[in-house]
Amino acid sequence: MNGHGNVRSVAAVQSVLACGGTVGGVRLLSPHGCERVFDEQFGGTDRVRDYPVRWDIGYQLENRTCSWGG
């Protein structure tokens, strides 16, 4: 897990989810694929921060938002 990008490239990648899977008139993810981001894969306590966390397929979840650190 390592990625590099600038603000523009990260915004372009994340716009796929923000726009329901279609960006620039091109469908990249189905609506169902976008919803899978919110399917919890892990829930528990972060052992370093001693804080409750929930993760899905690559994002940390909180209510209906998804994010990652970095």
Helices and strands as residue ranges (DSSP letters): H 7-18, E 22-23, E 26-27, H 31-35, G 36-38, E 42-46, E 51-55, E 60-62, E 65-67
